[in-house]
């Protein structure tokens, strides 16, 4: 599997993050996470999950918290 698939699968396995449309873009192991979530803790979780996915070198956080 490629890095993009590894990260997407890891995010989909999280019971909370799977509810969000988080776009994963990779370039030679550098991963960009793009999307809108409900809280900073969800961004932190997404970053940790992405870092743990096989093949990732660097994670770029472009996630934002939804305004209430």
Secondary structure, DSSP 4 states (H G I P E B T S, - for coil): --HHHHHHHHHHTSTTGGGS--EEEEETTEEEEEEEES-HHHHHHHHHHHHHSTT--EEEEEEEEPP-
